[in-house]
Amino acid sequence: SNVIHINLGTGNQTSILQLIKTFEFASGKKIKYEFCRRRSGDTSLLLADVNYAKKVLNWRAKRTLFDMCKDSWNYAKINY
């Protein structure tokens, strides 16, 4: 098979809490969440290596995390 897998992302580390807070700000909605113990198999850090996308596709993220959250929220409001 000639399938290739390419990570797309900003290449910047973002915590789940940062993502929640950014999405709350972008949507104007409060998100309920709770802290709990890490589950077996959960990783402490997951970061996309975007160098391959840059090399193969000449692609890099041009928008911020806020932009991505805002676009996602706007799409969901219109389509769901």
C-alpha positions, 0 to 999 in steps of 0.5 A: 500500500502506498499510504503515508501518514502525516501529522498536521498541527501547529507544532506547539504544545497545548494542554487539554486545559488550554484547549478547553479554555481557548474553546470556551473563549472562542465559543462564548460557552462554558465547558464542564470538565473535571480533573481525574486520574490518568487512565492506563495507557494515557500519554502525558504528552502528545505533540505532532512533529510537523516537519514531515508535512512541511517537507512533503506537502510544503504545508504549515499551520497558518492559524492559531489555536483560537482561530481553529476553535472559532472555526470549529464552533462556527461550523458546528453552529451551522451544521448541527 
